Amino acid sequence: MPGRKQHVPWNAAGRATETEHSADDVVRNTGWVFNNETGQRLTLAEFTETGEQEVGAYLSLFDLQPASSRATMVEIGAGIGRMTAAFTKRFSRVIACDLDAAFLERCRETVAAFGDVSRLSTVHVGDGRTLEVADDSVDLTFSYITLQHCERDDALSLTREAMRVTKPGGHIALNFRTWTARDVVLWPVGGLVRQAWKLPGFGPRLARNRTATRLGWQANRLAPEDVLADIRISGLSIIDPVVWASPERDRPAAPRATVKTFAGINPSHWWLVAQVG
């Protein structure tokens, strides 16, 4: 896999998942990566319960509850299975994809404890931008708080991959991060942090720091018009695209898409939900 600075904290967390003995210890030492939770009393049960709540909320909000008992899906950025366990309770087949193979091993353990592991398969995204999943093979492709951590071109590539693997008539639900006023400061500071991660000795230690990681891991900003333009240029087809954003920010520009708001969406985030043509 090509060296990408924004992958440094993920690699550090991946190594932690390999060395910790219990699943609860993994959550305590990597929770800052997956849902910003920290603390020495965290448990895997609590960790997956946050995923259960969010999966239910987003599938309901976006009207993406499985239409049949045979519905299938891909999750881009499964991590150690915080949301994956909940997906396996709802979909007959869940393909969990992540760039860290160690995460996927722990993901399987999480799903075995809190979901239905017989419905799970995993795919290692070795190059950070393509999915080893067949064309037109799933009903839903979902990604939450993952694409913002990719380089811009990788995030757009994974968006196109999401459409490729989804059946015509199926849906995509993809979460992105866009520009906010705070980025005047956050964006250049984040770039400096990513450069510091490359320093021998100091960099790996810094990558385990929650504050530094939150600054450095946001490797791109993509507005709705950027993603929608890339889809059009690529010759891909989506039907009835909806851009979901926070009511706390100005209405985003989203050519040929409906814009809806939901108070539970972070003001710096937005979602693209659409049917694949």
N, C-alpha and C positions, 0 to 999 in steps of 0.2 A: 504494500500500500504506500503511495507517495506520502512523504512527510508533510503533514499539515499541522500548523501550530495549534489550531483550535481543538485538535484531537488530544492534546496533552493531558487535560484533566480527565478525559474519558479513559485514557490509557492508565493513568494513575489509579482511578477507581476500579478499572478492570483488574489490575494487579491486586488491589485490596480484596476483591471478591474471591481471588484464588487463594489468598493466604488466611483469610478468616475462617474459623472453624464452624461457627453457627450462622444460620441465616439472620438471626437477630443482630449479631455482630456486624454482618455485612451491611445491614440497614443503617446501623449507627455510624458506620465509617464511610458510607457512600450516599446516604440520604440527601446530603447537600447537593449532590449532582442531579438527582431525579425529581425531587419536589421541594427542595430548599429546607427540608426538615433536619434539625440537629438535636442531639441530646443523648445521654447515656442510658435512657430508659425506653428508647424507641424499640418497637418490636415489628417483625415482619407482618404480623396480623394487622397492626395499626396502619402500617405502610400500604398494604393491599386494600384496606378498607377505604382509604382516600381514593384509590383508583376505582373501586367499586362505585363510589358515589359520583365521581366525575364521568365515568363511562355511562351510567344511567342518565345523568343530566344532559350530556352532550348528544347522545343518541335520541333522546326525547326532544331536545331543542331543535335538532336538525331533521327530525322526522326520519331517522335512519334505523329504527328498530327492525330486526330481521323480518322479512316478509314471509319466510318459510322456514321449516325445520332443517332445510338443507343449505341455508345461506352460509357463504364463506367470506373470509376477509384477510387482508394483509395489514399488519401494523408496522409502520416504519418508525424505528427508534423504540423498540420494546424495552430496552434496558434489562433490569432484573425482574421484570414482570409485574410492575405496580398496577398497570391497567390490563395487562394480558390475561390475568386470571379471570377478571370479570368478563372479558370478551369470550373466553372459552365456555362460559355459562350460557351465552346467547347465540353463538355461531357454531355450526357443525364442524368447521375447520378454520383454524387461525394460524396464519403463517407469520411468525414473529421475526422481524428483521432488525439487525443491529450491526454496527461496525466493529464491536468488540465481542470476540468469541466467548470470553469468560462471562460476560453479561448473559449470554444466551444459555450457558450452562446453569447459571443461577436462576434464570427465567424459568427453565424447565422445573427446577426444584420448587419455585414459588407457585407455579401452576399446579404441580402435583399436590401441594398442601392446601391451596385455596381455590382451585378451579378444576377443570377436567383435562388432564394431561393427555388423554387419548385423542383429543381434538387438536393438539398442538404439533406444529412442525416449526423448525427454525431455519433461518437463512443468514449466513454471515455476509455482510456487505463489505467485502474485502477492499474494494477500491473507493468506498465512500460515496458512490454515485450511481451504481446500477444494482438492480435486483435480479437474482437468479430465480425468477418466477416466470411461469409460462404466460404468454400473451392471452388476454381475454379469459382469465381463469378464476377471478373472484368477483364477488358482488359488491364489496366495499374495500376501499383502501383508505386507511386512517393514519394520521400522524399528528402528534401533539408535543409541542416544545422540543422539537428535534431539528427542523429545517433551519431555524435561526442559528444553529450551531455549525452549520456547514458553510463552506465557501459559497459565494453567490452562484457560481456556475454549477457546483454540486447540488445546491438546493433546487435550482431550476431543472437540472437533469433528473433528480428524484421526483419532481413534480410530473415531468413527462413520463417517467417510469410508472408512477402511480396510475396514470391514464392508460398506459400500455397494458398493464396486468389486469385492469378492471374490465369486466365484460361490458359490451354495449348495453346500455340500459342500467348498468350498475352505477355506483356513486363514489365520489372522492370527498373526503373531509380532511383538509390540510390546514395546519396552523402555521402562521408566519409572524415575524416581528417587523414592524415598520418604524419610520422615523418619528421621534418626539422631540420636543424642545430640549429635553435633558441631554440629548445625544450630542449637542454642541460640546459637552464635557465628556460624556460617557464614551463616545466613539473613539476619540484620540487616546484616552486613557486605556481603553480596552486594547487598542493596538499595541501600546507600550507593554501591557501585561503579557500579551501573546509573544512579543519579542523576548521578554524576560524568561518565559517558560523554556526557552531554548538554551539558557545559560547552564553549563555543567554544574552539578551539585545544587546550586541555589534554585534553578528552575523547577526540578521535580518536587522540591519541598513547597515552593510557592503554589504549585498546581494542586496541592492538597488543602490550601487555604480557601475557605468558603467565599470570603469577600473578594479576593483576587479572582477566583474562578468566575464569580457572577459578572465581573467586569470583562474578563477576557474571552469567555466562551461564546459571546454573542458576535458571531463572525460575519454576519451580513444584516442588512436592512432591505427588505423588499416590500414595496408598496403594491396594492392590488393591480394598478395599471401595468407594473413591471411584469407580474406573473401572467396576467391576461394577455399582454402583448406577446410574451414568449410562446404561449399556447397557440395563438393565432399564427405567428410566424412559423411555428413548427408544423402547421397544417393539421393540428389536432382539433377534435370537435368536442365541445361540451354543450349541454342543454340546460337552460334555466339556471345559469350560475348565480349563486347568492354569496355576497360578501357580508360576513357577520363581523361587526365591530362594536367597540364600547360606545355608549351614548356620551361618555365624558370627553370624547375628542371630536374634532370637526369631521363632518361627513367625508369619507374617503372618495377619491376619484376612482370609479370602477366602470370603465366603458363596457356597455352591453351587459351589465350585470345589475341585479337588484341588490340594494344595500339595506340590511336590517341590523338592528342593534339589540344587545343583551347586556344587562348590567354586570353579569358575572364574568365578562371578558376583560382581561387586563387592557388598559388604555393603549399599551404599546403593542398589543397583539391584534391579529385579525384572522379570520377563517375563510377559506374558499370551500364552499359546498356546492357540488354540481353533479349532474348526471352525465355519464360518458356517452358521446354520440357514436 
